[in-house]
Amino acid sequence: MKDKIVIATRESQLALWQANNVKAQLESLYPDMTVELLGMTTKGDQILDSPLSKIGGKGLFVKELESALMDGRADIAVHSMKDVPMAFPEGLGLAVICEREDPSDAFVSNKVESLDQLPKGAVVGTSSLRRSCQLRMNRPDLIIKDLRGNVNTRLRKMDDGEYDAIILATAGLIRLEMFDRIKQRIPAETSLPAGGQGAMGIECRSDDVQTINLLAPLQHEETAVRVAAERAVNERLNGGCQAPIACFAILTDDSIWLRGLVGSPDGKTMIEGEIRGHKDDAKSLGVQLADDLLARGADVILDALYK
């Protein structure tokens, strides 16, 4: 058995929480093994003055970590699953998906208790086209402004009065123990989450059988099935973390309920769909749902966005 595992991780507070969580699990499983973190900064962390949709490309938050895997500086990389592209570089792959935290979007404000209470003309911050298009559809009277940076930076900007409210991932606030910042867990009917939101994935070299076997106990099967269905939607739509695509699966016993949508950035066009089926068909259901969205015009929205 290996005597040491090196984890590549971004250096934001949330990314470090996730890496340290995996480190603690591995140390508990294998007390004689050394587990170290290798911190690094990604392109998505460096470019903070442009919306994600304008930077372009996929894997904005993972490429540098994958480089560390490929050149042997690290053995595994811990990712937020919503940031992980559908395709992996040759020689790398997803080893396990850990148990999902609350996948909802969180409404955060110092002024009101819920999205519905925001007055006309209130300024809401988000970096996500997925969130902004759903906000614009539900509340066209609000002013949506781009908001980049890590969780603490975004909260500081709101506290400084730049925004009346901001939208963040509930899972991130829970993991950082910022429970009091969550004024409302926005229901999926109002803001459908991103595929993989709230779940952590661990990537490693595909031929590193020892590491894959060491990671196996961290796999959470229910989360893995749900995320597989959601990622199949994104893959068929050729989407990335910066696209206005939402997909969210719920697993009840052996049955999956998968919902998805593609929205225009202005929120005026929203193509939504859903499908139900057996969990063994998770990926197939995701492809079927994506094909349905494409047949009803999602391709027109996405083509215009990627031009």
Salt bridges, closest charged atoms under 4 A:
GLU27 OE2 - LYS23 NZ 2.81
GLU36 OE1 - LYS4 NZ 3.35
ASP45 OD1 - ARG10 NH2 2.63
ASP71 OD2 - ARG73 NE 2.93
ASP75 OD1 - LYS2 NZ 3.26
ASP75 OD1 - ARG205 NH2 3.35
ASP83 OD2 - ARG10 NH1 3.73
ASP83 OD1 - LYS82 NZ 3.59
GLU99 OE2 - HIS220 NE2 3.71
ASP102 OD2 - ARG185 NH1 2.71
ASP105 OD2 - ARG130 NH1 2.98
ASP105 OD1 - ARG131 NE 2.87
GLU113 OE2 - LYS183 NZ 3.89
ASP141 OD2 - ARG139 NH2 2.68
ASP159 OD2 - ARG181 NH2 2.64
ASP160 OD2 - ARG156 NH1 3.72
ASP164 OD1 - LYS111 NZ 2.52
GLU189 OE2 - ARG259 NH1 2.99
GLU203 OE1 - HIS79 NE2 2.66
ASP208 OD2 - LYS2 NZ 2.87
ASP208 OD2 - ARG205 NH2 3.60
GLU222 OE2 - ARG226 NH1 3.77
GLU230 OE1 - ARG100 NH2 2.86
ASP254 OD1 - LYS279 NZ 3.46
GLU274 OE1 - ARG276 NH2 3.96
ASP280 OD2 - HIS278 ND1 3.58
ASP291 OD1 - ARG236 NE 2.70
ASP292 OD2 - ARG296 NH2 2.91
